[in-house]
Amino acid sequence: MRTKLIMMGLLLAGTSSLLHAQMDLKPEALQRKIQACIAKSYAASVFIADYDTVAKRNNGQLFSGVVVSKDGIVLTAAHVGKTGKIYKILFPDGKETIAIGMGRIQRFDAAVLKITKPGSWPYAEMGWSSSLKVNEPCLSIAFPGSFSPPRPVIRFGYVANPLDARRRTIRTTCLMEPGDSGGPVFDLYGRVIGLHSNITVELENNYEVPIDVFRKYWSAFMKQQDYTELPQEEVIPVDPLAHRRVSFSDISGVEKNLADTELKLKKLTVQLAAVPDTSRAVGTIVKFKDLKNNLNSTYIVSKNSLLPGSVIAMIVDGKTQPLKVIYRDQEKDLLLLEMDKVTKVGIDLSTRSKDTLAFGDLGKVLISPHPRNEGKISVLGTLRFNLPGLYSTGYLGSRIEMENGRNVVKLVQEKSPASNFGLKIGDEVLSINGIAVSSPEQFIKEIQKTKPNDVINLITKRDGTENKIAIKLTRRPNSTSTHAAERFTDGKSDRRDGFKHAFVHDGKLKPAECGGPLFDLQGNFVGINMARYSRTSSIAITAAEVRSFVLEALDASQKISTSK
């Protein structure tokens, strides 16, 4: 609740008192500052991979960092960056280069890399951590490990503790997970104030290496040395913007402001339930008018996998009202329901909406209203992309690699379908479902086309003999990891990937809150929430993708004809 209050306080601080410099933090003004910060710092936030220069491939840890000088000084965390090791640096625009590990101080989890190729690299300004204030807004741009291929994801939060003495860190509410380690946290001036270090299970506990650690030992970090004893300190200059730091101090009345903000948007949502099952989801009320086909109806769109069975009802004032199931799309994980009467409220899908998200849209403040509870406030974290099905596809439990021109099984998980049906390490995979396997990547693409309980037919070769193997795939097993990132409250959605036209925001959605709409500050329909993907990320699909689904569903149910 405290995270929610602070976030909304920052968004709705028109009548609130501010410590230090006065600043207009009305929602639109705050959004502009977030987006200005992104424009200034995004290009310098980098993905880093342990790199084998002989085999020319990533070899080990994948993490994040930030370039802080034109000649390529990269700051990261010491638990991932090692002195003398070679790393590949990937910039958000796709450019790649090589860096080497320089100074490292494990006591503070701080490390420096240096890009080896001369050049003028995008970089972010180093800020100060000593001048940070409690509840000061901040922003993270890093590469969470749950996404492959890697992509920068933006998260908004505030400084909860400028210096945790026991941990020697800053504590913020910018969500973090494995892969984010070493990623930068910025103040609203676009300056680096800390680097992602570690977390606990609680979502509010994200610990950052203070930027002043690097200032204090800058000369030592420029040497290729792993320090077991603290090197000589340097004098840290005073932050020239210390007097302009802004921190929100009064959050009273925020809940009322939130209710006022969400009142209209809340009416566009409905609580849904599968009957007699106890499954719940949020529904998005939409209207579709097609004069050509004499159609003017009100529908509800929601997340299909949350609402199994043939009877779906909306819950109004504690009573269930059955709805007509018009169409289910298993691949898109969307469900279309029809209300028995046309309502005055509903998102109008009769006209087209854009299906693009531009760079300037990053950092937009988004609202996810809920029919019963307080809504979620978040920021747009990525551009639009297609999220491959990994957790939602069939599970085989093996890995193949190219070896001397052959696609060879290198891993078979214990008690997996691969193991149970006789696939063994060392087998050469020749084909899958009649398609010749040309590479491990192509094999993966074929697996990604499957669903749990599908049967795949492999032709393999073992000791010179070809064999035919039919393997029934299963659902991917739940993670057994004890890492804090896997144990956050409410957890991940069961169906959380395999979506086209998707984007990420940092709303802390519960899985049962998916299916509901997402709006920007102007009340424009942005999309529908589809999944809580990970500790850091919720997934939504664009408004244009929703409209496309509704058209397909109405066409399939013969409500309209989209054929020419």
N, C-alpha and C positions, 0 to 999 in steps of 0.2 A: 504493500500500500504506500509506503514511504517513497519508493521509486516513482510510483504513479503520481503522487502528490507533487513531488519536486518537478517532474517532467511537465505536468500541467501548469504548475506555478510559473515555470519558465515561459510557457506558451501564452499564459493568460495574466501576465503581470502588469496589466495596465493600471491597476489601483494599488499595487504592492510597493513596499519600500525596498530600496536596494542599498546594499552596503557599497562603499567606495564610489566609483564613478556611476552617475546616473545614465541609464540606457533604456531606450524604448524597446521593451521585449514583448510587444504584442505579437501574436502568432506570425503575421506576415513579416514583421521586422526580424524576428528570430530566424525565420526561414531564410531570409535574404542573407543573414550573417552566416548561417550554416553553409549555404551554397557558395558564398564568397570564400569561406575557409576551404571548401572542397576544390574550388577552382585554383586556389593557390598551392595546395599540398598534394593533390591526388597523383600527379605525374611522378612524384618522388617516392611514393609508397611502393615497395618492391617485394616480389616473391623470390625466395632464395632456396636453392637446392644444392645439397652436397653432390659434387660433380667429379666423375671419373674421366680425366682428360685423355686416358689411353683408349678406353672403350667408348668414350664420348657419349655418356649417358648419366642420368641422375642416379646417385648411388647412396641412398641413406635418407637423412633427415630432410624434411621440407618445412620451411618456416618463412617468416616475414622480416622486414626491415625497412629502413628509410635512408635515403641519400641526403646528406646535409651539407655537401659542398660541391662546387662546380667540377672539381677534379675527381669526384667519386668516392668520398668517405661515406661509408655505410654503417649506421648504428643498428645493433641487434642485441639479442639476449645471449648471455654466456652459456646457458645450458644447451644451446643449439649451435652457436658460432664458436669455432675452435681456432686457436692460433696455428698458422702455417697450412691450414687446409684450403683446398681450392673449391670455389662455389660458382654456380651459374646464377646470374642475376637476371630476372625477368621484369621488365617495366610494364605498366598497365597498357601501353600502346603496342605491346608485343615485341619490342626490341630486347635483345639478349646480349649479355656480355659476361666476362669472367672477373671474379674478385678473389683475393686471398685474405685469410684470417690474420689480423694484426694483434693489437693488445687485447687482453682479456682479464677481467677481475671477477672471479667466481663469487666472492663474498657479496658483491652487489648485483650479480647476474647480468653483468654488462660486458659487451664485446664490440669490437670494431673490425670491419672488413675494408679493404681498399680495392677499388676497381683497377685492374692492371692495364687496361687500354686507355691511352691518353684521349681526352675528349672533354667536351663541355656537357655535363650531364644535368638532367632536371634535378633540382634539390629543394628541400624545405628549410626554412629558417629554424635554428635552434632557439627555444624559449628558455624560460626559467621555471624551476619547480619550487624554489624558495618563496616565491611571491604568490603561490596558489592560495585560493580561499575555499573554505568549505562551501559546497553547493554551487561551485563555479561550473558553468556548462563546458563540456568538452566533446571531442569527436574522435572516433577511431577509424582508420582505413587499413585493413589488413586482409590476409588471405586465409580464411578458415579452412582447415584440412578436410572438412566434410564434402567439399566441392572438388570435382575432377572433370575437366581440367581446372587449374587454379583460377580464381577470379577475385578481384578486390571487392570487399563488402564494407559498406559504411555503417557505423553504429553511433548513436548519439547517447550521451549520458551526462553525469555531473561528477565532480570531485567530492567523494564522501569523506575522505580523510587525506589532507595534503601530505602527511608523513606518518605512516605507521611505524613507530619506533622499533617495535619488536621485529618486524619484517624488513625494515629499511626500505619501504616502498610507499607509493601513493596508492590509495584505494579509490577506484572509480566504479561507475555503473555501466561503462561501455562493455558490452558483453564480449567474452573471450572464450576460445576453445583451442584445442591442439591445432597447429598450423599457424595460428595468430602470433605465436611466441616471437618476440622481437619487433612486432608491428607497432607503428607509431600511434600515440594519442596526441591530439592537437588542442590548443585553446582556440577560442573563436577568432583570434588574429591569424590563425594558420601556422602557429609556431609549435614545434615539437616540445611537449612537456613531460613525456614519459614513454616507455616502451613496454609492451605486454610481457609479463613474466609468469604469473601463475594465478590459479583460481581456487575457490572452495566450492562445495555443492551449491551454496546459496548464490542466486543470480546477482545479488548486490555486491558480491565480493570478487572483484577483479583487480589484481595487484600489478602495479607498473613500476619499472625501474625509473627513478627520478632522473630527469635530464641533467640536473646539476652534478650527478656522479661523473658524467662525461666531461663537463666543464672543469670539475675539480682535478681530474687526472688526465687532461687532454694530451699533454706531451707524452705521457706514459703509454696512452692508447695508440699513439702513432708509431710505436716500436713493436716489432714482432715478438711479443713476450707474453707468457702466461704467468701472471703475478700471483704468488702464494702469500706474499707480504704486501701491504698497501704501499704503493709508490709515493713519491713526494707530491704533496698537494700544491695546487695553484690558486691564486686569488680569483674568486668569481666576481665579475663586475655586477653592478646593480641593474636590475631589470628596469629599462627605461619606461616600460608601460605598467609598472607595478601599481601606480596610482589610478590606472584605468581598468584594473581587474573588476569584474562584476560577479557578484554572488547573490543569489536570491535568498532573502532572509525571512519573508513572511508568506506562509502558504495557507493562511486562514481563508476560508471562503472558496477554495479551489473546487471542492466537490459540487457546490452550487453552480459555479461557472461551467464545470464539465457537463452538468445536467442541461444547462441552457444551450451549450454548444451542440450537444448530441440529440436534442429533443426532436428535431425534424428528421435527422438521419435514422434515429432509432425506429421510426415508424415504417422504415423500408426493410425491416428485418422481422423474422418470426422464429419462434422456437419450434423445432420439429422433433418428432419421435417416431420410431418404428414400433408398430403395435403387433403382438403384445410384448415384443422385445423392449428392453430398456435403453436401447441405443438413442443417443441424442445428437443433434446437429443444429446449426443456425441456418436459416433459409433467407434468400435474397428475393424480395418481391419485385417482379418486373412486369411491365406492360408491353404488349406488342399489338400494334394496329396495322392491318394490311387491308386497305379498302378494295384492292383488286380481288382478294379472296373473301371479302366480307367478314374479316376477322378483327375483333376488338376484345381481347381477353386479358386477364391477369393471371400470371404464372408465378411459380416459385422455383428458383434454381438453388441447388445445394450440392453437397459432396456425396456422391453415390455410395461409396464404401462405408460411410457412417450409418447408412439407413438401409439395411437389408430387409428382405421380405416384400410381400405384395401390398401390405397395408401401411400407409404412411399418414400421419396426422399432424396437424399443427395444434399447439397448445395455447389456448387463449383463456385467460382468467381461470386457469386450473382445469379447464375442460378440453377434451380432445375433439377435433373436428377433422374427419377423414378427408383426404385429398386424392384426386385422381392421378395415378402414375401415368404420365404421357410417354416418357422415354428415359432409358438408362444407357449411358455410354461408359462401358467398362474401361476403355483405353484412356479417355479424358477424365474419368472418375467424376462425371457430372450426372445430375439427375434433374429432370424437368417434371414438375407437378402442376396441376391445374386447379385453381380455386373455383368454387361453384358459382361465384358471382364476380362481376367486374368491380374493382375497388377504385376509389379516387386516387389512392397512393400507389406508387410503383415507379421503378426506374424505366424510363422510356427507351426501349431498344429498337424503335422503328427506324431511327436514322443511324448511319454509320458513325463509328468513333475511331480515332486514330489508333493504330497498332504499333506505334513506335514510342520509345522513350529516349529522349535526347540527353546528352551529357548535362545540359543545364537543368534537367529535371532532378538529378541526383540530389538528395538531401531534402526533397519536398516533405513537409509534414503531412502525415496520413492519419486518418481516423477510421477505426474498425468498430462501428456501433454494435451493441448487443441488445436483444429484445428484453432481457431481464436484468443484466448486470451492467456495471460501468464498462464503457468501451475501452479500447486500447489505442494509445497514441504511439506513433512510430515515425521513422523516416525512411524514405526510399533509399535502398542500399545498393542496388545494381541497375544496370540497363536490362532490357528484355533479352532473354536467352531461352534455349531449349534445354530442359533438365533431363538428362538420360535416365532411363529406368535401371536402377541398380538394385534397390531394396524391393521394388515391386515386380521385378522379373523373376523367372524361374532360377532356382539355386542349384548349381552343379557341384560346387565344392572342389574345384581343381584349377590349376593354372598351367598354361603351356607357354613355352619360350622357343624362340628360333635357335637351333643348334646345328651348325654345319648344313644349313639349308633345309632342315627338317623341323616340323612343328612337334616338339617333344613335351610330354607331360612332366612337369618339374615339381608339382605339389598335388597331393590328394589329401583333403581334410578327412580326419577320422570321423566315421559314422555319417559321412555325407552321401548323397546319391551316387557320386562318382565312385566312392569306396564300396558302397553297398552293391553296385551293379558291375564291379570287377575292373574298373579302370585302374591302371597301375603306373607308378612313376617309371619313366623310360619309354612308355608307349608313344609311338608316333601317331598323331591324329591326321588322317588323310582327308576325311570329309565329314560334314555334319548335315543331316537331312538332304543328302544328295548333292550338296554344294561342296566343291573342292576347297580345302582350307589352304589359303595362300600365305597367311601370316597370323600370328597371335591376335593382332588387332581385328582382323576379319572374323576370327573365331568368336571374339568377344561380342562383336556386332550381331552375330547370329544368335548368341545366347540372349542378348538384350531384346530380341524379338519375341521371346518366350514368356510364359506365365507359369506360376506354380501349378503343378499337376500335369503340365504338358510332357509329352514323351519325345525325346530327341533320339535320332538314329545316327550313330557314329560308325565309321569304318576306321579301324586302327591297325597298326602293324606292330607285332611283337615277335622278336627273334626271327624276322623274315617272313612271318605268316600273317596274312590279313585276317582280321576278325570283325564281325558285326556285333555292335553292342547297342541295345535299346535301353535308355535310362529315363526313368520318370523323375522329373524335377520336383523340388519342394519349395516351400516358402523359405526365404533366407532366415536362419536362426537369429534370435535376438542377441545383441552383443553381451558378452560375458565380462566385458571390461569393468574394472572397479574405478576407473578414472572419474573424477568429479564431473567432467563434462557429460558423462553418460548417466548421471544420477540426479539431474535437476528435477525440480518439482513438476509433476504432471507428465513429464517425458515427451517423447516424439510421437508423431502420428504413425500408425501402422502403414498406411499408404502415403508416402511422402515424396515420391519422385515419379518420373515418367510423364512430366507435363511439358507441353509446348507453350510458347509465348508466356513464359513465366518471368517473375522478378522477385527479388528478396527485399524484405523490410525487417526491422528489428523488434516488431511487436511481440510481446511475451504471450502468445496465444496458447491456450490449452487445446489439445487435439479436438475435443468436442465443440470448440468454438469456431471450427472451420465451416465453410459453406456460406458465411456471411459476407456482406459487401465491404468495400474499402473506398474511402473518399478522400479528396484533397481538401484544403482549407476553404475553397470556394464552393464545396459541395458537389463537385464533379465526380461522377462515378469512375473509379480508376480500375476496379477489378474485383475478383472474389478470392477470399482466403481459402487456400487448398490444403495447407499442411503446416504443422510445426515440424520443421526439418531437423533442427539441431538446437543446441543451447543458445546459439547466436542468431538463428535465422528462422523466419517464417516465410512460406512460399505463397504467392498469389499468382493468378493468371490475369491477363489484361482484359479490359472491358470489351475490346474487339473480339477476343477469343470467346468470351461469354456469348456475345451476340451471334457469332458464327455457330456456336453449339445450339442455341435456341432455334435458329433458322433450320439447321439440319434436323433437329428433333421434330419441329412442326412439319417439315417436309416428309420425314419418315412416318409420322403418324397421320399423314394425309390431311393435316390441318390447312396446309398451304402447298403450293407447288413452286419450287424455285427453278425448275427446268425452263429452258427457253423455248 
